[in-house]
Amino acid sequence: MKFDVLGIEAFLSVAEQGSFSRAASHLNVSQTAISHRLRKLEENFGLQLFNRTTRQVTLTEAGAELLPKARVLVRDFEQQVSLVCSKHRDMTEELSFACMPTIAVHILAPVFEEFKRRQPDARVRLFDKSATEIGETVSSGMAEFGIAILASNRWNLMSEPLFADDYVCVCPRKHPFANLEAISWSELIDTPLVRFTPATANRIVRDGGLGARAERYRWDFEVQHTATALMLVQSGLALALVPRLSSSQLPKSLAVVTLRGPRITRRIGLLRRRNEQPSRLAREFQQALRSYFSS
């Protein structure tokens, strides 16, 4: 199946403008051209995308399902074209990589300082994305490499471990656990806890470490972001189980307690495309990153 740019453009314009005539005016083409492009697209897909009457044009069920996917497709295509154009319009070297926000906030500042000392004229494009998005960002070529949780990755990616990050318990400083050096997971059985939504990397790692035992605990809250989980802890409503790195800059009202039995760890490392040599800037940055962890 060919990628029909003009057909997708016509489909989006008719869907957003609500009529063939307004879509034709928006694209500065004739209404006949719009109709031809849509007919060709529908034939190519083997689907009817619009219900056409003399009074209105509405999306079919297939058209409504395709609409958000077409928008994402066009947006990603435009981003890739923009990257290519920017690269060839401006000869200033640019480093492009993806990183989890928690890593960026807590680790990258000193690494950037060292990198800019070595490469003062280099520009940096940082995609701060979730762990589950970084593999796609690197695999697609949008980013040269990524810093993320190392798990089962795509066949065309290779990884290099950097450090291990244990999961800890965050509780109010007045909580009885706050005075302990460490606690076991069994001590949390009857305690109100906050967990992360299923699609998040934190949930995937935690469930992998606990297995079937995960459902024995009292999960009173389910959130997507660490900041929200810590807000619930600060309010005294629940305890949070988060990576130690995420707990490195907590308010004084919260305490961090080591978790044992089992010890659950996420491995953080570099992801890059297989059989592809890193650029000069990528080598410089990755060397600064390795130096940070070896110091």
C-alpha positions, 0 to 999 in steps of 0.5 A, a space after each residue: 500500500 502506497 503512502 498517499 500524501 495528497 489523499 491523506 491531506 484531502 481526507 484531513 481537510 474535509 474532515 476538519 472543514 466539514 465540506 468538500 467546498 471549504 476543504 478545496 478552498 482551504 487547500 487552494 485546489 478545485 473541488 473536483 481535485 478534492 473528490 478525485 483524491 478522496 476517491 483514490 484514497 478510499 479505493 486504495 484502502 478499500 474503505 468508505 471514509 465519508 457518508 456523502 449527502 446533498 446537505 452534509 458530509 460526515 465520517 463513517 465509522 472507519 473514517 472516524 477511527 482513521 482520523 486521529 491516526 492520520 493526524 499523528 502520521 502527518 504530524 510525525 512526517 512534518 517533524 521528520 521533514 523539519 529535522 532534515 531541513 534544519 540539518 541541511 540549512 544550518 551547518 551547526 552540529 546538533 546532538 539529538 537524543 531522548 531521555 526520561 524526565 526523571 533522569 534529565 532532572 536529576 542527572 543531566 545538568 553536570 553531564 551537559 556542563 562537561 559536554 558543553 566544555 568539550 563542544 561549546 558550539 554544539 546545539 542539543 535537541 532533547 526529547 524528554 519522553 516516557 520510558 515506553 516512548 523512547 524506544 520508538 523515538 530512537 528506532 524511528 530515527 528522530 533521536 540518535 540515542 536514548 537514556 531509558 529503562 533497559 527491558 525487552 527492546 526492539 530488534 533493531 536497538 542495542 543497549 548499554 547499562 549505566 546504573 541500577 536504581 532501586 525502588 524505595 518507600 516514601 512516607 511522611 516523616 512522622 510515619 513509624 516507617 520513617 525511623 527504620 533503616 529498611 522495611 520488607 514488602 510484607 510489612 506494607 500489606 495493610 498499608 494504603 499505597 499508591 501505584 502507577 497506571 499499567 502502561 507506565 514503566 514504573 508499574 511494569 518494573 514493579 509488577 515484574 518484581 512482585 509477580 502475583 503478589 502485587 495484588 495482595 497489597 492495598 492500592 488505594 490510589 492509582 496515578 500516572 506521574 511520580 509528582 502526583 504520588 508524592 502529593 498523596 504521600 505528603 497529604 498523609 493519604 498513602 505511601 508511594 513506592 518509587 525509584 530512588 532517583 525520583 526521591 532524591 529531592 524530597 521536601 523535609 516532611 517526607 522520608 525515604 526507606 529502603 525496600 527489601 524482600 524482594 529488592 526491585 531495581 530498574 536498570 537504566 542505560 543507553 539505547 541506540 540503533 543496531 549496526 549504526 556508529 554514533 556521531 562525533 557529538 554522540 560519542 562526546 556526550 556519551 563519554 561525559 555520561 559514562 564519566 559521571 557514573 564512574 566518578 
